[in-house]
């Protein structure tokens, strides 16, 4: 997978979130094991998971907005460049407080 193929929801996560997800996967999805690794309580880990879920859901909702879909379609049809489409989408997300 190259950088252009990385889903936007993954790119919306910070490095700490990605490391947390990595530990979660390595521990076979055990929040108790992750809590032990981070030396925090289970509820603290659960809150972190909930926040990551919210980030992913927010990004997914934003990606499905009509304007973003329209810009992507313009790029697919070669009516604008892919770089211009990315710039427009990034600007839109920034304006939306993303």
Backbone atoms as SQL, in Angstrom:
CREATE TABLE atoms (id INTEGER PRIMARY KEY, chain TEXT, resi INTEGER, resn TEXT, atom TEXT, x REAL, y REAL, z REAL);
INSERT INTO atoms VALUES
  (1, 'A', 1, 'UNK', 'N', 0.853, -1.166, 0.000),
  (2, 'A', 1, 'UNK', 'CA', 0.000, 0.000, 0.000),
  (3, 'A', 1, 'UNK', 'C', 0.901, 1.232, 0.000),
  (4, 'A', 2, 'UNK', 'N', 0.628, 2.167, -0.915),
  (5, 'A', 2, 'UNK', 'CA', 1.404, 3.401, -0.910),
  (6, 'A', 2, 'UNK', 'C', 0.642, 4.493, -0.158),
  (7, 'A', 3, 'UNK', 'N', 1.279, 5.621, 0.050),
  (8, 'A', 3, 'UNK', 'CA', 0.703, 6.685, 0.873),
  (9, 'A', 3, 'UNK', 'C', -0.656, 7.148, 0.373),
  (10, 'A', 4, 'UNK', 'N', -0.837, 7.184, -0.954),
  (11, 'A', 4, 'UNK', 'CA', -2.106, 7.647, -1.509),
  (12, 'A', 4, 'UNK', 'C', -3.258, 6.694, -1.203),
  (13, 'A', 5, 'UNK', 'N', -2.939, 5.449, -0.902),
  (14, 'A', 5, 'UNK', 'CA', -3.967, 4.450, -0.630),
  (15, 'A', 5, 'UNK', 'C', -4.340, 4.345, 0.847),
  (16, 'A', 6, 'UNK', 'N', -3.620, 5.040, 1.708),
  (17, 'A', 6, 'UNK', 'CA', -3.918, 4.984, 3.137),
  (18, 'A', 6, 'UNK', 'C', -5.249, 5.699, 3.382),
  (19, 'A', 7, 'UNK', 'N', -6.195, 5.025, 4.022),
  (20, 'A', 7, 'UNK', 'CA', -7.499, 5.648, 4.267),
  (21, 'A', 7, 'UNK', 'C', -7.380, 6.925, 5.109),
  (22, 'A', 8, 'UNK', 'N', -8.257, 7.869, 4.801),
  (23, 'A', 8, 'UNK', 'CA', -8.234, 9.164, 5.493),
  (24, 'A', 8, 'UNK', 'C', -8.443, 9.012, 6.995),
  (25, 'A', 9, 'UNK', 'N', -9.244, 8.021, 7.411),
  (26, 'A', 9, 'UNK', 'CA', -9.497, 7.876, 8.842),
  (27, 'A', 9, 'UNK', 'C', -8.220, 7.495, 9.586),
  (28, 'A', 10, 'UNK', 'N', -7.335, 6.754, 8.936),
  (29, 'A', 10, 'UNK', 'CA', -6.061, 6.399, 9.566),
  (30, 'A', 10, 'UNK', 'C', -5.171, 7.634, 9.665),
  (31, 'A', 11, 'UNK', 'N', -5.164, 8.422, 8.609),
  (32, 'A', 11, 'UNK', 'CA', -4.341, 9.635, 8.606),
  (33, 'A', 11, 'UNK', 'C', -4.835, 10.668, 9.618),
  (34, 'A', 12, 'UNK', 'N', -6.103, 10.564, 10.017),
  (35, 'A', 12, 'UNK', 'CA', -6.632, 11.517, 10.992),
  (36, 'A', 12, 'UNK', 'C', -6.173, 11.210, 12.421),
  (37, 'A', 13, 'UNK', 'N', -5.592, 10.023, 12.622),
  (38, 'A', 13, 'UNK', 'CA', -5.126, 9.632, 13.958),
  (39, 'A', 13, 'UNK', 'C', -3.708, 10.141, 14.190),
  (40, 'A', 14, 'UNK', 'N', -3.413, 10.474, 15.441),
  (41, 'A', 14, 'UNK', 'CA', -2.041, 10.874, 15.750),
  (42, 'A', 14, 'UNK', 'C', -1.207, 9.623, 16.040),
  (43, 'A', 15, 'UNK', 'N', 0.097, 9.817, 16.171),
  (44, 'A', 15, 'UNK', 'CA', 1.007, 8.687, 16.350),
  (45, 'A', 15, 'UNK', 'C', 0.679, 7.890, 17.617),
  (46, 'A', 16, 'UNK', 'N', 0.302, 8.571, 18.682),
  (47, 'A', 16, 'UNK', 'CA', -0.054, 7.871, 19.925),
  (48, 'A', 16, 'UNK', 'C', -1.261, 6.951, 19.715),
  (49, 'A', 17, 'UNK', 'N', -2.251, 7.433, 18.946),
  (50, 'A', 17, 'UNK', 'CA', -3.429, 6.612, 18.662),
  (51, 'A', 17, 'UNK', 'C', -3.038, 5.366, 17.870),
  (52, 'A', 18, 'UNK', 'N', -2.168, 5.537, 16.890),
  (53, 'A', 18, 'UNK', 'CA', -1.730, 4.411, 16.061),
  (54, 'A', 18, 'UNK', 'C', -0.973, 3.389, 16.914),
  (55, 'A', 19, 'UNK', 'N', -0.099, 3.865, 17.796),
  (56, 'A', 19, 'UNK', 'CA', 0.637, 2.957, 18.685),
  (57, 'A', 19, 'UNK', 'C', -0.329, 2.223, 19.616),
  (58, 'A', 20, 'UNK', 'N', -1.337, 2.935, 20.107),
  (59, 'A', 20, 'UNK', 'CA', -2.332, 2.312, 20.970),
  (60, 'A', 20, 'UNK', 'C', -3.063, 1.205, 20.221),
  (61, 'A', 21, 'UNK', 'N', -3.478, 1.485, 18.996),
  (62, 'A', 21, 'UNK', 'CA', -4.174, 0.490, 18.178),
  (63, 'A', 21, 'UNK', 'C', -3.267, -0.710, 17.920),
  (64, 'A', 22, 'UNK', 'N', -1.995, -0.456, 17.661),
  (65, 'A', 22, 'UNK', 'CA', -1.032, -1.540, 17.451),
  (66, 'A', 22, 'UNK', 'C', -0.963, -2.440, 18.680),
  (67, 'A', 23, 'UNK', 'N', -0.848, -1.833, 19.873),
  (68, 'A', 23, 'UNK', 'CA', -0.796, -2.640, 21.106),
  (69, 'A', 23, 'UNK', 'C', -2.094, -3.418, 21.300),
  (70, 'A', 24, 'UNK', 'N', -3.208, -2.783, 20.982),
  (71, 'A', 24, 'UNK', 'CA', -4.511, -3.422, 21.110),
  (72, 'A', 24, 'UNK', 'C', -4.583, -4.665, 20.218),
  (73, 'A', 25, 'UNK', 'N', -4.118, -4.539, 18.994),
  (74, 'A', 25, 'UNK', 'CA', -4.145, -5.665, 18.057),
  (75, 'A', 25, 'UNK', 'C', -3.185, -6.765, 18.502),
  (76, 'A', 26, 'UNK', 'N', -1.980, -6.377, 18.911),
  (77, 'A', 26, 'UNK', 'CA', -0.989, -7.363, 19.357),
  (78, 'A', 26, 'UNK', 'C', -1.488, -8.130, 20.575),
  (79, 'A', 27, 'UNK', 'N', -2.281, -7.447, 21.416),
  (80, 'A', 27, 'UNK', 'CA', -2.816, -8.120, 22.607),
  (81, 'A', 27, 'UNK', 'C', -4.123, -8.849, 22.304),
  (82, 'A', 28, 'UNK', 'N', -4.378, -9.107, 21.031),
  (83, 'A', 28, 'UNK', 'CA', -5.585, -9.830, 20.581),
  (84, 'A', 28, 'UNK', 'C', -6.873, -9.136, 20.993),
  (85, 'A', 29, 'UNK', 'N', -6.833, -7.818, 21.068),
  (86, 'A', 29, 'UNK', 'CA', -8.035, -7.058, 21.390),
  (87, 'A', 29, 'UNK', 'C', -8.408, -7.062, 22.861),
  (88, 'A', 30, 'UNK', 'N', -7.472, -7.387, 23.706),
  (89, 'A', 30, 'UNK', 'CA', -7.749, -7.424, 25.146),
  (90, 'A', 30, 'UNK', 'C', -7.484, -6.059, 25.779),
  (91, 'A', 31, 'UNK', 'N', -8.562, -5.379, 26.175),
  (92, 'A', 31, 'UNK', 'CA', -8.396, -4.083, 26.841),
  (93, 'A', 31, 'UNK', 'C', -7.705, -4.255, 28.194),
  (94, 'A', 32, 'UNK', 'N', -7.933, -5.380, 28.838),
  (95, 'A', 32, 'UNK', 'CA', -7.261, -5.637, 30.117),
  (96, 'A', 32, 'UNK', 'C', -5.750, -5.719, 29.920),
  (97, 'A', 33, 'UNK', 'N', -5.337, -6.395, 28.856),
  (98, 'A', 33, 'UNK', 'CA', -3.905, -6.519, 28.566),
  (99, 'A', 33, 'UNK', 'C', -3.307, -5.157, 28.225),
  (100, 'A', 34, 'UNK', 'N', -4.019, -4.362, 27.453),
  (101, 'A', 34, 'UNK', 'CA', -3.541, -3.021, 27.097),
  (102, 'A', 34, 'UNK', 'C', -3.423, -2.161, 28.358),
  (103, 'A', 35, 'UNK', 'N', -4.404, -2.265, 29.244),
  (104, 'A', 35, 'UNK', 'CA', -4.363, -1.510, 30.501),
  (105, 'A', 35, 'UNK', 'C', -3.129, -1.900, 31.309),
  (106, 'A', 36, 'UNK', 'N', -2.814, -3.188, 31.322),
  (107, 'A', 36, 'UNK', 'CA', -1.636, -3.651, 32.045),
  (108, 'A', 36, 'UNK', 'C', -0.358, -3.103, 31.400),
  (109, 'A', 37, 'UNK', 'N', -0.302, -3.117, 30.072),
  (110, 'A', 37, 'UNK', 'CA', 0.876, -2.587, 29.353),
  (111, 'A', 37, 'UNK', 'C', 1.099, -1.100, 29.641),
  (112, 'A', 38, 'UNK', 'N', 0.007, -0.344, 29.667),
  (113, 'A', 38, 'UNK', 'CA', 0.120, 1.098, 29.914),
  (114, 'A', 38, 'UNK', 'C', 0.142, 1.443, 31.406),
  (115, 'A', 39, 'UNK', 'N', -0.089, 0.432, 32.237),
  (116, 'A', 39, 'UNK', 'CA', -0.133, 0.621, 33.689),
  (117, 'A', 39, 'UNK', 'C', -1.201, 1.639, 34.093),
  (118, 'A', 40, 'UNK', 'N', -2.387, 1.442, 33.497),
  (119, 'A', 40, 'UNK', 'CA', -3.546, 2.272, 33.820),
  (120, 'A', 40, 'UNK', 'C', -4.733, 1.337, 34.056),
  (121, 'A', 41, 'UNK', 'N', -5.841, 1.925, 34.490),
  (122, 'A', 41, 'UNK', 'CA', -7.027, 1.116, 34.762),
  (123, 'A', 41, 'UNK', 'C', -7.778, 0.784, 33.465),
  (124, 'A', 42, 'UNK', 'N', -8.592, -0.250, 33.566),
  (125, 'A', 42, 'UNK', 'CA', -9.421, -0.643, 32.426),
  (126, 'A', 42, 'UNK', 'C', -10.312, 0.508, 31.961),
  (127, 'A', 43, 'UNK', 'N', -10.999, 1.228, 32.876),
  (128, 'A', 43, 'UNK', 'CA', -11.841, 2.353, 32.426),
  (129, 'A', 43, 'UNK', 'C', -11.052, 3.438, 31.673),
  (130, 'A', 44, 'UNK', 'N', -9.801, 3.650, 32.050),
  (131, 'A', 44, 'UNK', 'CA', -8.967, 4.632, 31.349),
  (132, 'A', 44, 'UNK', 'C', -8.721, 4.189, 29.913),
  (133, 'A', 45, 'UNK', 'N', -8.464, 2.903, 29.732),
  (134, 'A', 45, 'UNK', 'CA', -8.256, 2.361, 28.388),
  (135, 'A', 45, 'UNK', 'C', -9.561, 2.433, 27.588),
  (136, 'A', 46, 'UNK', 'N', -10.665, 2.136, 28.232),
  (137, 'A', 46, 'UNK', 'CA', -11.965, 2.175, 27.556),
  (138, 'A', 46, 'UNK', 'C', -12.265, 3.596, 27.053),
  (139, 'A', 47, 'UNK', 'N', -11.939, 4.599, 27.850),
  (140, 'A', 47, 'UNK', 'CA', -12.133, 6.001, 27.450),
  (141, 'A', 47, 'UNK', 'C', -11.276, 6.303, 26.223),
  (142, 'A', 48, 'UNK', 'N', -10.056, 5.825, 26.226),
  (143, 'A', 48, 'UNK', 'CA', -9.150, 6.057, 25.088),
  (144, 'A', 48, 'UNK', 'C', -9.719, 5.406, 23.830),
  (145, 'A', 49, 'UNK', 'N', -10.216, 4.194, 23.942),
  (146, 'A', 49, 'UNK', 'CA', -10.824, 3.511, 22.806),
  (147, 'A', 49, 'UNK', 'C', -12.027, 4.314, 22.294),
  (148, 'A', 50, 'UNK', 'N', -12.857, 4.780, 23.206),
  (149, 'A', 50, 'UNK', 'CA', -14.029, 5.569, 22.811),
  (150, 'A', 50, 'UNK', 'C', -13.629, 6.842, 22.074),
  (151, 'A', 51, 'UNK', 'N', -12.570, 7.493, 22.506),
  (152, 'A', 51, 'UNK', 'CA', -12.097, 8.712, 21.825),
  (153, 'A', 51, 'UNK', 'C', -11.582, 8.400, 20.427),
  (154, 'A', 52, 'UNK', 'N', -10.870, 7.306, 20.282),
  (155, 'A', 52, 'UNK', 'CA', -10.376, 6.910, 18.957),
  (156, 'A', 52, 'UNK', 'C', -11.561, 6.581, 18.039),
  (157, 'A', 53, 'UNK', 'N', -12.539, 5.891, 18.575),
  (158, 'A', 53, 'UNK', 'CA', -13.743, 5.585, 17.798),
  (159, 'A', 53, 'UNK', 'C', -14.409, 6.872, 17.325),
  (160, 'A', 54, 'UNK', 'N', -14.516, 7.860, 18.200),
  (161, 'A', 54, 'UNK', 'CA', -15.127, 9.141, 17.826),
  (162, 'A', 54, 'UNK', 'C', -14.348, 9.820, 16.701),
  (163, 'A', 55, 'UNK', 'N', -13.017, 9.791, 16.770),
  (164, 'A', 55, 'UNK', 'CA', -12.189, 10.390, 15.713),
  (165, 'A', 55, 'UNK', 'C', -12.453, 9.700, 14.378),
  (166, 'A', 56, 'UNK', 'N', -12.499, 8.378, 14.418),
  (167, 'A', 56, 'UNK', 'CA', -12.721, 7.617, 13.185),
  (168, 'A', 56, 'UNK', 'C', -14.108, 7.910, 12.622),
  (169, 'A', 57, 'UNK', 'N', -15.113, 7.907, 13.477),
  (170, 'A', 57, 'UNK', 'CA', -16.480, 8.170, 13.016),
  (171, 'A', 57, 'UNK', 'C', -16.613, 9.573, 12.441),
  (172, 'A', 58, 'UNK', 'N', -16.003, 10.554, 13.099),
  (173, 'A', 58, 'UNK', 'CA', -16.064, 11.930, 12.621),
  (174, 'A', 58, 'UNK', 'C', -15.420, 12.041, 11.249),
  (175, 'A', 59, 'UNK', 'N', -14.275, 11.432, 11.081),
  (176, 'A', 59, 'UNK', 'CA', -13.590, 11.490, 9.800),
  (177, 'A', 59, 'UNK', 'C', -14.392, 10.781, 8.718),
  (178, 'A', 60, 'UNK', 'N', -14.995, 9.657, 9.058),
  (179, 'A', 60, 'UNK', 'CA', -15.798, 8.904, 8.099),
  (180, 'A', 60, 'UNK', 'C', -17.005, 9.726, 7.663),
  (181, 'A', 61, 'UNK', 'N', -17.652, 10.404, 8.609),
  (182, 'A', 61, 'UNK', 'CA', -18.790, 11.260, 8.273),
  (183, 'A', 61, 'UNK', 'C', -18.359, 12.381, 7.344),
  (184, 'A', 62, 'UNK', 'N', -17.222, 12.983, 7.646),
  (185, 'A', 62, 'UNK', 'CA', -16.728, 14.085, 6.841),
  (186, 'A', 62, 'UNK', 'C', -16.400, 13.616, 5.427),
  (187, 'A', 63, 'UNK', 'N', -15.798, 12.432, 5.309),
  (188, 'A', 63, 'UNK', 'CA', -15.459, 11.906, 3.988),
  (189, 'A', 63, 'UNK', 'C', -16.699, 11.650, 3.137),
  (190, 'A', 64, 'UNK', 'N', -17.832, 11.403, 3.778),
  (191, 'A', 64, 'UNK', 'CA', -19.066, 11.121, 3.044),
  (192, 'A', 64, 'UNK', 'C', -19.866, 12.376, 2.721),
  (193, 'A', 65, 'UNK', 'N', -19.365, 13.551, 3.069),
  (194, 'A', 65, 'UNK', 'CA', -20.084, 14.780, 2.780),
  (195, 'A', 65, 'UNK', 'C', -20.133, 15.012, 1.274),
  (196, 'A', 66, 'UNK', 'N', -21.225, 15.562, 0.803),
  (197, 'A', 66, 'UNK', 'CA', -21.398, 15.756, -0.637),
  (198, 'A', 66, 'UNK', 'C', -20.279, 16.559, -1.315),
  (199, 'A', 67, 'UNK', 'N', -19.794, 17.615, -0.682),
  (200, 'A', 67, 'UNK', 'CA', -18.752, 18.427, -1.313),
  (201, 'A', 67, 'UNK', 'C', -17.474, 17.615, -1.524),
  (202, 'A', 68, 'UNK', 'N', -17.092, 16.843, -0.537),
  (203, 'A', 68, 'UNK', 'CA', -15.888, 16.022, -0.667),
  (204, 'A', 68, 'UNK', 'C', -16.084, 14.966, -1.749),
  (205, 'A', 69, 'UNK', 'N', -17.240, 14.356, -1.791),
  (206, 'A', 69, 'UNK', 'CA', -17.525, 13.367, -2.837),
  (207, 'A', 69, 'UNK', 'C', -17.470, 14.018, -4.214),
  (208, 'A', 70, 'UNK', 'N', -17.990, 15.227, -4.330),
  (209, 'A', 70, 'UNK', 'CA', -17.973, 15.950, -5.604),
  (210, 'A', 70, 'UNK', 'C', -16.539, 16.250, -6.042),
  (211, 'A', 71, 'UNK', 'N', -15.726, 16.724, -5.122),
  (212, 'A', 71, 'UNK', 'CA', -14.323, 17.029, -5.441),
  (213, 'A', 71, 'UNK', 'C', -13.601, 15.759, -5.885),
  (214, 'A', 72, 'UNK', 'N', -13.827, 14.662, -5.191),
  (215, 'A', 72, 'UNK', 'CA', -13.205, 13.398, -5.583),
  (216, 'A', 72, 'UNK', 'C', -13.661, 12.975, -6.985),
  (217, 'A', 73, 'UNK', 'N', -14.941, 13.159, -7.267),
  (218, 'A', 73, 'UNK', 'CA', -15.456, 12.805, -8.586),
  (219, 'A', 73, 'UNK', 'C', -14.807, 13.650, -9.676),
  (220, 'A', 74, 'UNK', 'N', -14.602, 14.941, -9.407),
  (221, 'A', 74, 'UNK', 'CA', -13.917, 15.809, -10.372),
  (222, 'A', 74, 'UNK', 'C', -12.519, 15.291, -10.685),
  (223, 'A', 75, 'UNK', 'N', -11.825, 14.836, -9.668),
  (224, 'A', 75, 'UNK', 'CA', -10.478, 14.297, -9.861),
  (225, 'A', 75, 'UNK', 'C', -10.528, 12.988, -10.652),
  (226, 'A', 76, 'UNK', 'N', -11.489, 12.145, -10.353),
  (227, 'A', 76, 'UNK', 'CA', -11.631, 10.877, -11.070),
  (228, 'A', 76, 'UNK', 'C', -11.881, 11.127, -12.553),
  (229, 'A', 77, 'UNK', 'N', -12.670, 12.162, -12.838),
  (230, 'A', 77, 'UNK', 'CA', -12.999, 12.496, -14.235),
  (231, 'A', 77, 'UNK', 'C', -11.912, 13.343, -14.896),
  (232, 'A', 78, 'UNK', 'N', -10.809, 13.566, -14.217),
  (233, 'A', 78, 'UNK', 'CA', -9.695, 14.390, -14.720),
  (234, 'A', 78, 'UNK', 'C', -10.114, 15.824, -15.032),
  (235, 'A', 79, 'UNK', 'N', -11.118, 16.310, -14.340),
  (236, 'A', 79, 'UNK', 'CA', -11.534, 17.709, -14.518),
  (237, 'A', 79, 'UNK', 'C', -10.686, 18.631, -13.642),
  (238, 'A', 80, 'UNK', 'N', -10.121, 18.054, -12.566),
  (239, 'A', 80, 'UNK', 'CA', -9.115, 18.741, -11.749),
  (240, 'A', 80, 'UNK', 'C', -8.043, 17.716, -11.410),
  (241, 'A', 81, 'UNK', 'N', -6.867, 18.214, -11.028),
  (242, 'A', 81, 'UNK', 'CA', -5.788, 17.281, -10.689),
  (243, 'A', 81, 'UNK', 'C', -6.031, 16.664, -9.317),
  (244, 'A', 82, 'UNK', 'N', -5.405, 15.535, -9.095),
  (245, 'A', 82, 'UNK', 'CA', -5.511, 14.870, -7.793),
  (246, 'A', 82, 'UNK', 'C', -4.931, 15.775, -6.700),
  (247, 'A', 83, 'UNK', 'N', -3.821, 16.440, -7.003),
  (248, 'A', 83, 'UNK', 'CA', -3.213, 17.345, -6.023),
  (249, 'A', 83, 'UNK', 'C', -4.152, 18.493, -5.673),
  (250, 'A', 84, 'UNK', 'N', -4.832, 19.045, -6.688),
  (251, 'A', 84, 'UNK', 'CA', -5.798, 20.119, -6.422),
  (252, 'A', 84, 'UNK', 'C', -6.963, 19.606, -5.587),
  (253, 'A', 85, 'UNK', 'N', -7.412, 18.402, -5.889),
  (254, 'A', 85, 'UNK', 'CA', -8.512, 17.807, -5.121),
  (255, 'A', 85, 'UNK', 'C', -8.107, 17.633, -3.662),
  (256, 'A', 86, 'UNK', 'N', -6.901, 17.123, -3.437),
  (257, 'A', 86, 'UNK', 'CA', -6.420, 16.948, -2.063),
  (258, 'A', 86, 'UNK', 'C', -6.331, 18.289, -1.349),
  (259, 'A', 87, 'UNK', 'N', -5.842, 19.301, -2.047),
  (260, 'A', 87, 'UNK', 'CA', -5.720, 20.631, -1.439),
  (261, 'A', 87, 'UNK', 'C', -7.091, 21.195, -1.062),
  (262, 'A', 88, 'UNK', 'N', -8.048, 21.047, -1.958),
  (263, 'A', 88, 'UNK', 'CA', -9.404, 21.541, -1.681),
  (264, 'A', 88, 'UNK', 'C', -10.027, 20.810, -0.494),
  (265, 'A', 89, 'UNK', 'N', -9.865, 19.504, -0.469),
  (266, 'A', 89, 'UNK', 'CA', -10.429, 18.713, 0.630),
  (267, 'A', 89, 'UNK', 'C', -9.755, 19.076, 1.951),
  (268, 'A', 90, 'UNK', 'N', -8.436, 19.199, 1.938),
  (269, 'A', 90, 'UNK', 'CA', -7.716, 19.587, 3.160),
  (270, 'A', 90, 'UNK', 'C', -8.174, 20.957, 3.656),
  (271, 'A', 91, 'UNK', 'N', -8.332, 21.890, 2.731),
  (272, 'A', 91, 'UNK', 'CA', -8.791, 23.244, 3.096),
  (273, 'A', 91, 'UNK', 'C', -10.192, 23.187, 3.672),
  (274, 'A', 92, 'UNK', 'N', -11.055, 22.406, 3.071),
  (275, 'A', 92, 'UNK', 'CA', -12.428, 22.258, 3.546),
  (276, 'A', 92, 'UNK', 'C', -12.444, 21.674, 4.969),
  (277, 'A', 93, 'UNK', 'N', -11.650, 20.643, 5.171),
  (278, 'A', 93, 'UNK', 'CA', -11.597, 20.025, 6.502),
  (279, 'A', 93, 'UNK', 'C', -11.057, 21.016, 7.540),
  (280, 'A', 94, 'UNK', 'N', -10.058, 21.800, 7.160),
  (281, 'A', 94, 'UNK', 'CA', -9.497, 22.793, 8.058),
  (282, 'A', 94, 'UNK', 'C', -10.554, 23.839, 8.426),
  (283, 'A', 95, 'UNK', 'N', -11.310, 24.276, 7.432),
  (284, 'A', 95, 'UNK', 'CA', -12.369, 25.262, 7.663),
  (285, 'A', 95, 'UNK', 'C', -13.456, 24.710, 8.574),
  (286, 'A', 96, 'UNK', 'N', -13.704, 23.422, 8.470),
  (287, 'A', 96, 'UNK', 'CA', -14.738, 22.776, 9.279),
  (288, 'A', 96, 'UNK', 'C', -14.269, 22.516, 10.712),
  (289, 'A', 97, 'UNK', 'N', -13.013, 22.857, 10.996),
  (290, 'A', 97, 'UNK', 'CA', -12.500, 22.653, 12.344),
  (291, 'A', 97, 'UNK', 'C', -11.975, 21.267, 12.576),
  (292, 'A', 98, 'UNK', 'N', -11.642, 20.571, 11.532),
  (293, 'A', 98, 'UNK', 'CA', -11.119, 19.213, 11.607),
  (294, 'A', 98, 'UNK', 'C', -9.776, 19.193, 12.253);
